[in-house]
């Protein structure tokens, strides 16, 4: 008999009706559970619900300040009705999810697993807020783990940091969230090249977009497409104007379905992931699976999947190094072909069926 799963998430994209990494995960994960309930932050007056899956979204009716109380109140109501087997808790500063989940666990006895997808500000903080977030993580994560049934991380780098902070190695389980939809990736047709460089991600400070814009400004005629949205979009557009490259940068915004993202990526010669801290990102693996030559900073999954010069290129993330690596790839079509061909091998490692199954097996074993 299948069991029920309760997820405490900071991701409000599904409740907002956006198709992305979390909605894909829920769709795959639902095959292993009788019912999945997701408690998340406020996402608008009319939250989206899945019509074809046993997945139910419960966004807070108020702002983030209320989230711990919402988790307690809604969580108790749901647990009384559905007696979930386990609770997962998306854990990051200021830890409102962890606080609310801790209250709920004490009231109900429900076990929970902390999910630490990345350490805010690690290895390189992009702002004062990230410096504070990293310090808070160092102080509170070892304490929060003491009440949890386990910790799930998505890469070896995060596990190493947690161990260095005093968390027992046997409490930490690496289970990737970076699975690939092989059928979709193989179905995307070849696209006409409109851009030289593609960037894809949430437009926030740690993604390194401003440095990429500066690099593009030093490369005459290079065209960049920016896929994604976020609080820095307006600042990035102003920066592009100030650098005199606004006519060479296309801000595509949030694209509605994954296929549109993949098609737009393939309209570029090169993909760049310039983050200062990461848990993944999945889009790096997707670009590699599409056979794109990728330039990435050595954060998140990148050091585990990229062999520098063989199936990708590592960069410091500084504008001068980015410009040098982009120019190198754009000037050498055979090199692009060799690196892109080698990159496709990620499809054999991160197939979604086995990755999601491993995640479900772990949760059901707790």
C-alpha positions as CSV (number, residue, x, y, z in Angstrom):
1,X,0.0,0.0,0.0
2,X,1.3,3.4,-0.9
3,X,2.0,6.0,1.8
4,X,1.3,9.7,2.1
5,X,4.0,12.4,1.9
6,X,3.9,15.9,3.4
7,X,6.3,18.5,1.9
8,X,7.2,21.8,3.5
9,X,8.5,23.9,0.6
10,X,9.8,27.5,0.0
11,X,9.0,27.1,-3.7
12,X,5.8,29.0,-4.7
13,X,6.2,28.5,-8.4
14,X,3.8,25.5,-8.6
15,X,1.1,27.4,-6.7
16,X,1.6,30.2,-9.1
17,X,0.9,27.8,-12.0
18,X,4.5,27.8,-13.4
19,X,5.9,24.7,-15.0
20,X,9.5,24.2,-13.9
21,X,11.8,21.9,-11.9
22,X,9.6,21.5,-8.9
23,X,6.4,20.8,-10.9
24,X,8.3,18.1,-12.8
25,X,9.6,16.6,-9.6
26,X,6.1,16.4,-8.1
27,X,4.7,14.9,-11.3
28,X,7.4,12.1,-11.2
29,X,7.3,11.6,-7.5
30,X,3.5,11.2,-7.4
31,X,3.8,7.7,-8.8
32,X,5.3,6.5,-5.6
33,X,2.8,8.0,-3.1
34,X,-0.9,7.7,-2.5
35,X,-1.0,11.4,-1.8
36,X,1.4,14.3,-1.6
37,X,0.5,17.5,0.2
38,X,2.7,20.6,-0.3
39,X,2.7,23.5,2.1
40,X,4.3,26.6,0.6
41,X,4.3,30.4,0.9
42,X,1.6,32.8,-0.4
43,X,1.4,32.7,-4.2
44,X,-1.6,34.8,-5.2
45,X,-5.4,34.8,-4.6
46,X,-6.2,31.7,-6.8
47,X,-3.4,29.1,-6.4
48,X,-2.9,26.5,-9.1
49,X,-3.8,22.9,-8.4
50,X,-3.0,19.7,-10.3
51,X,-6.1,18.2,-11.9
52,X,-4.5,14.9,-12.9
53,X,-2.3,14.0,-10.0
54,X,-2.8,13.2,-6.3
55,X,-0.8,16.3,-5.4
56,X,-2.4,19.1,-3.4
57,X,-0.9,22.6,-2.9
58,X,-1.6,24.6,0.2
59,X,-0.1,28.1,0.0
60,X,-0.2,30.4,3.0
61,X,-3.0,33.0,2.9
62,X,-0.5,35.6,4.3
63,X,3.1,36.8,4.0
64,X,6.3,35.0,5.0
65,X,6.2,36.3,8.6
66,X,3.2,34.0,9.1
67,X,4.7,30.9,7.5
68,X,5.7,29.0,10.7
69,X,2.2,29.3,12.1
70,X,0.7,28.3,8.7
71,X,2.9,25.2,8.6
72,X,1.7,24.3,12.1
73,X,-2.0,24.9,11.6
74,X,-2.3,23.5,8.1
75,X,0.1,20.7,8.8
76,X,-1.9,19.5,11.9
77,X,-5.1,19.6,9.9
78,X,-3.6,17.6,7.0
79,X,-1.8,15.1,9.3
80,X,-5.0,14.4,11.3
81,X,-6.8,13.5,8.0
82,X,-4.0,11.7,6.1
83,X,-1.4,10.4,8.6
84,X,1.6,11.1,6.4
85,X,4.5,8.7,6.6
86,X,7.2,11.4,6.5
87,X,7.6,15.1,6.1
88,X,10.3,16.8,4.0
89,X,11.5,20.3,4.9
90,X,13.2,22.7,2.5
91,X,15.8,24.2,4.9
92,X,17.4,27.5,4.4
93,X,17.7,30.9,6.2
94,X,15.8,32.5,7.9
95,X,14.5,28.9,8.6
96,X,10.8,29.7,8.8
97,X,10.1,26.2,7.2
98,X,12.3,24.5,9.8
99,X,10.7,26.4,12.7
100,X,7.2,25.6,11.6
101,X,8.1,22.0,10.8
102,X,9.7,21.6,14.2
103,X,6.5,22.8,16.0
104,X,4.4,20.4,13.8
105,X,6.7,17.5,14.6
106,X,6.5,18.1,18.3
107,X,2.7,18.3,18.2
108,X,2.1,15.2,16.0
109,X,5.2,13.0,16.3
110,X,5.6,13.1,12.5
111,X,9.2,12.4,11.5
112,X,10.9,14.8,9.0
113,X,13.9,15.0,6.7
114,X,15.7,18.3,6.3
115,X,16.5,19.1,2.6
116,X,19.6,21.3,2.2
117,X,19.9,21.9,-1.5
118,X,22.7,24.5,-1.2
119,X,24.4,26.6,1.4
120,X,23.4,30.3,1.0
121,X,26.6,32.2,0.1
122,X,28.8,29.2,-0.4
123,X,31.4,29.2,-1.7
124,X,31.1,32.9,-2.6
125,X,28.5,35.2,-1.1
126,X,27.1,37.6,-3.7
127,X,25.6,40.2,-1.2
128,X,25.5,41.2,2.4
129,X,22.3,39.2,2.8
130,X,24.1,36.1,1.6
131,X,26.9,36.7,4.0
132,X,24.4,36.8,6.8
133,X,22.6,33.8,5.5
134,X,25.8,31.8,5.4
135,X,26.5,32.8,9.0
136,X,23.0,31.8,10.1
137,X,23.4,28.5,8.4
138,X,26.7,27.8,10.1
139,X,25.1,28.6,13.5
140,X,21.7,26.9,13.2
141,X,21.9,24.0,10.8
142,X,23.8,21.8,13.2
143,X,21.1,22.5,15.8
144,X,18.2,21.9,13.5
145,X,19.6,18.5,12.4
146,X,19.4,17.2,15.9
147,X,15.6,16.9,15.8
148,X,15.5,15.5,12.2
149,X,15.4,11.9,11.0
150,X,18.0,12.7,8.4
151,X,19.4,15.3,6.0
152,X,19.2,15.1,2.3
153,X,21.7,17.0,0.1
154,X,21.9,17.1,-3.6
155,X,25.7,17.2,-4.1
156,X,28.9,16.2,-2.4
157,X,30.0,19.8,-1.9
158,X,27.1,20.6,0.5
159,X,27.7,17.3,2.3
160,X,31.4,18.3,2.9
161,X,30.4,21.6,4.4
162,X,27.8,20.1,6.7
163,X,30.4,17.6,8.0
164,X,32.9,20.4,8.5
165,X,30.2,22.1,10.6
166,X,29.9,19.1,12.9
167,X,27.0,17.2,11.4
168,X,27.5,13.4,11.6
169,X,28.3,11.9,8.1
170,X,25.9,9.0,8.5
171,X,23.0,11.5,9.0
172,X,23.6,13.0,5.5
173,X,22.4,11.4,2.3
174,X,23.3,12.6,-1.1
175,X,20.3,12.1,-3.5
176,X,20.5,14.2,-6.6
177,X,17.5,16.4,-7.6
178,X,19.1,16.9,-11.0
179,X,17.3,14.3,-13.1
180,X,16.8,14.7,-16.8
181,X,13.7,14.1,-19.0
182,X,15.5,11.9,-21.6
183,X,12.5,11.6,-23.9
184,X,11.9,15.4,-24.0
185,X,15.5,16.3,-24.5
186,X,15.9,13.9,-27.4
187,X,12.7,15.1,-29.0
188,X,13.8,18.8,-29.3
189,X,14.6,19.5,-32.9
190,X,17.7,21.4,-34.1
191,X,17.1,25.2,-33.9
192,X,18.4,28.0,-36.1
193,X,21.1,29.9,-34.3
194,X,20.0,33.4,-33.3
195,X,22.4,33.9,-30.4
196,X,26.0,33.3,-29.4
197,X,25.5,32.8,-25.7
198,X,22.6,31.6,-23.6
199,X,22.0,32.2,-19.8
200,X,19.1,30.7,-17.9
201,X,18.2,31.1,-14.3
202,X,16.4,33.2,-11.7
203,X,17.6,36.8,-11.9
204,X,19.2,37.2,-8.5
205,X,22.6,38.4,-7.4
206,X,24.3,35.0,-6.9
207,X,23.6,33.9,-10.6
208,X,26.4,36.1,-11.9
209,X,24.4,37.8,-14.7
210,X,26.0,41.2,-14.2
211,X,29.4,39.8,-14.7
212,X,28.3,38.0,-17.9
213,X,26.8,41.3,-19.2
214,X,30.2,43.0,-18.6
215,X,32.0,40.1,-20.4
216,X,29.6,40.4,-23.4
217,X,30.3,44.1,-23.6
218,X,33.9,43.4,-24.4
219,X,33.0,41.0,-27.2
220,X,31.9,43.0,-30.3
221,X,28.8,41.6,-32.1
222,X,28.2,38.7,-29.5
223,X,24.5,38.3,-28.8
224,X,23.1,37.0,-25.5
225,X,19.7,35.6,-24.6
226,X,18.7,35.7,-20.9
227,X,16.0,33.2,-20.0
228,X,14.3,33.7,-16.6
229,X,12.9,36.4,-14.4
230,X,13.5,37.7,-10.9
231,X,14.1,40.8,-8.8
232,X,17.2,41.9,-10.7
233,X,15.7,42.0,-14.1
234,X,15.2,45.7,-14.2
235,X,18.7,46.3,-12.9
236,X,20.2,43.9,-15.5
237,X,18.3,45.7,-18.3
238,X,19.6,49.1,-17.0
239,X,23.1,47.6,-16.9
240,X,22.9,46.4,-20.5
241,X,21.8,49.9,-21.6
242,X,24.7,51.5,-19.6
243,X,27.2,49.1,-21.3
244,X,25.8,49.9,-24.7
245,X,24.7,46.3,-25.5
246,X,21.0,46.6,-25.1
247,X,20.5,45.8,-28.8
248,X,22.6,42.6,-28.3
249,X,20.9,41.2,-25.2
250,X,17.4,39.6,-25.4
251,X,15.7,39.3,-22.1
252,X,13.3,36.4,-22.9
253,X,11.7,36.3,-19.4
254,X,10.0,33.2,-17.9
255,X,9.1,30.7,-20.6
256,X,5.9,28.8,-20.0
257,X,6.9,25.2,-20.6
258,X,10.2,23.3,-20.4
259,X,10.2,22.6,-24.2
260,X,10.3,26.4,-24.9
261,X,13.3,26.7,-22.6
262,X,15.2,23.9,-24.3
263,X,14.4,25.3,-27.8
264,X,15.6,28.7,-26.8
265,X,18.8,27.3,-25.3
266,X,19.5,25.5,-28.6
267,X,19.2,28.8,-30.5
268,X,22.6,29.7,-28.9
269,X,26.1,28.4,-29.7
270,X,27.3,28.3,-26.0
271,X,25.6,28.1,-22.6
272,X,27.0,29.9,-19.6
273,X,26.3,29.2,-15.9
274,X,28.1,31.9,-13.9
275,X,26.7,31.3,-10.4
276,X,28.6,32.1,-7.2
277,X,26.6,29.5,-5.2
278,X,24.3,26.7,-6.3
279,X,22.7,23.4,-5.5
280,X,22.6,22.3,-9.1
281,X,21.5,23.9,-11.4
282,X,19.5,21.4,-13.5
283,X,19.6,23.7,-16.5
284,X,23.4,23.1,-16.8
285,X,22.8,19.4,-17.1
286,X,20.0,20.0,-19.6
287,X,22.2,22.2,-21.8
288,X,25.0,19.5,-21.7
289,X,22.4,16.8,-22.6
290,X,21.4,18.9,-25.6
291,X,25.0,18.8,-26.8
292,X,25.8,22.4,-26.0
293,X,29.3,23.4,-25.1
294,X,29.0,24.9,-21.5
295,X,31.1,27.3,-19.5
296,X,30.5,27.1,-15.8
297,X,31.8,28.2,-12.4
298,X,33.0,25.4,-10.2
299,X,30.0,25.5,-7.8
300,X,27.0,23.1,-7.2
301,X,27.0,20.1,-9.5
302,X,29.5,21.6,-12.0
303,X,32.7,20.2,-10.4
304,X,31.1,16.7,-10.3
305,X,30.0,16.7,-14.0
306,X,32.4,18.8,-15.9
307,X,35.9,17.7,-16.8
308,X,37.5,21.0,-17.8
309,X,38.3,21.1,-21.5
310,X,36.7,17.7,-22.2
311,X,32.9,18.0,-21.7
312,X,32.8,21.6,-20.6
313,X,34.9,24.6,-19.5
314,X,35.3,25.9,-16.0
315,X,35.6,29.6,-15.4
316,X,36.5,31.8,-12.4
317,X,33.3,33.8,-13.2
318,X,35.2,37.1,-13.5
319,X,34.2,39.1,-16.6
320,X,37.7,38.9,-18.2
321,X,37.9,35.1,-17.8
322,X,34.3,34.7,-19.0
323,X,35.0,36.8,-22.1
324,X,38.2,34.8,-22.8
325,X,36.4,31.5,-22.6
326,X,33.4,32.6,-24.6
327,X,35.6,34.0,-27.4
328,X,37.7,30.8,-27.4
329,X,34.6,28.6,-28.0
330,X,33.0,31.0,-30.5
331,X,36.2,31.0,-32.6
332,X,36.6,27.2,-32.7
333,X,33.7,25.3,-34.2
334,X,35.5,21.9,-33.9
335,X,36.1,22.5,-30.2
336,X,32.5,23.3,-29.7
337,X,31.5,20.1,-31.4
338,X,33.9,18.0,-29.4
339,X,32.9,19.4,-26.0
340,X,29.2,19.3,-26.9
341,X,29.4,15.7,-28.0
342,X,31.2,14.6,-24.8
343,X,28.7,16.6,-22.7
344,X,25.7,14.5,-24.0
345,X,26.9,11.6,-21.8
346,X,25.1,13.2,-18.8
347,X,22.0,11.6,-20.1
348,X,23.3,8.2,-19.1
349,X,23.9,9.3,-15.5
350,X,20.9,11.5,-14.6
351,X,17.9,9.7,-16.1
352,X,14.8,10.9,-14.2
353,X,13.3,7.4,-13.7
354,X,16.1,6.1,-11.5
355,X,16.9,9.4,-9.8
356,X,13.3,10.0,-8.6
357,X,12.9,6.4,-7.6
358,X,16.0,6.6,-5.4
359,X,14.5,9.7,-3.7
360,X,11.2,8.0,-3.1
361,X,13.0,4.9,-1.7
362,X,15.0,6.9,0.7
363,X,11.9,8.8,2.0
364,X,9.9,5.6,2.4
365,X,12.7,3.9,4.3
366,X,12.9,6.5,7.0
